[in-house]
Amino acid sequence: MSFASATLRLPWASPDDLLHERGLVVVAPHPDDETLGCGGLLAGASRADRLRHVVFLTDGERSHPGTGEDLAAIRRTEAMVATAYLGLAPSQLSFLGLPDSGLATLQEEDRAWAMQWLRCLAVERSPCIVVVTSDTDQHSDHRAAFTLVAEAIKSLPGVELMAYPVWSWLLLDGPGPLAGVRIDVSGYRKEKDAAIRAYASQLGERVRDVEGFRIPGQLLGHVTGGTEVLLHVQL
């Protein structure tokens, strides 16, 4: 069974049902993951004044290695524009500047700093749900981000961890039974679509690098509907 088919068995929840008056903290390995994976939820949490913070672990500077442009600056700017469409203020964003495609091989000092930073953020925003890319995603940075956040917030009172899929949507053989919820974000499709379009470099419309990354149309087909998925995480 494909991953997408397996998610159809998950129960429904609205953003309000999910948050239960808690805040939302989103951790993204790269600018665009937050929008692709949970842009509708971000917009809903922002409208309900439940959005607490979005953290970008890297600037995604290696998506187009053939360009001579400052890709890190481009992607940071895109992230600020995209999240503005979702209702976020610049003060609700943090860019940690960790190495793109290097989260799984961080130096011990950098890893310890990032974990402590994330732990302090979660404590300051508690009670909250922290969401990060799923460890079912095939991208090494997505898996490493999941592990980093899980270790950082383990045992914190009032803090729950959930995971949002991005690349998992393309899995033809799912990881087995899934535990989580489907979130109805149909009321926020306009905001999410605008946020996705803000990531022009990832849509092949901004950076001139024919061999660089471009979000596959198949993936966009999964993430531009009115449903998002969050998976439960056992810490």
GIQUI-V34747 format. One record per residue. PSI is psi in degrees with one decimal (none if undefined). Layout:
# GIQUI-V34747
psi-><PSI,PSI>
This chain:
# GIQUI-V34747
psi-><134.6,161.0,-45.7,-41.9,-37.8,-32.3,-20.2,-15.2,-6.1,148.4,159.4,152.0,145.1,163.5,-39.9,-41.4,-41.2,-46.2,-33.7,47.8,11.5,162.8,166.5,128.5,127.0,131.0,125.5,130.0,-38.2,152.5,124.4,-25.4,-39.6,-38.4,-45.7,-42.0,-36.8,36.4,-36.9,-42.4,-39.9,-45.0,-41.2,-42.2,-37.1,-44.4,-34.0,6.4,38.8,-3.1,120.3,-40.5,151.1,129.1,126.7,114.6,-40.6,170.5,0.3,31.8,-6.3,11.6,-26.0,76.2,-17.8,-3.3,149.0,4.9,162.9,87.3,-34.3,-44.1,-39.8,-45.9,-32.0,-43.2,-43.4,-40.6,-40.8,-38.0,-46.0,-47.2,-25.2,-38.7,-30.0,-1.5,11.6,149.0,155.7,-31.3,-13.6,9.1,143.9,137.0,112.7,-18.9,24.3,160.6,127.8,137.0,18.5,11.3,-28.5,-12.8,33.6,145.1,150.0,-40.1,-42.6,-39.2,-44.0,-40.7,-46.3,-41.4,-43.3,-38.6,-47.2,-38.1,-44.5,-40.0,-44.9,-40.1,-43.7,-29.3,-1.1,143.8,138.5,163.6,126.8,125.7,141.4,164.5,146.9,148.2,0.9,-10.8,148.0,-16.4,130.7,-37.3,-35.4,-42.7,-42.4,-37.3,-42.9,-49.1,-42.2,-47.7,-42.0,-42.5,-34.8,-37.9,5.6,133.0,8.2,128.1,140.7,10.3,122.4,141.2,132.3,163.5,140.0,133.0,146.0,-75.7,-18.4,-26.1,-21.8,-0.3,124.9,-27.9,107.5,166.1,9.4,-170.1,138.8,145.6,123.7,-153.5,151.3,132.6,127.4,105.6,25.3,-26.2,-4.7,20.1,-37.0,-46.1,-42.6,-42.2,-41.7,-39.1,-41.1,-42.8,-24.7,-22.2,61.4,-35.0,-29.1,-6.1,7.3,22.6,-0.4,-44.9,129.5,90.2,96.6,-22.0,4.3,175.3,147.3,130.6,123.1,143.8,-33.8,-40.3,-43.1,-35.1,-31.2,-32.3,-2.9,9.5,-163.2,17.0,136.9,159.6,134.5,134.2,139.8,147.8,129.1,116.5,none>
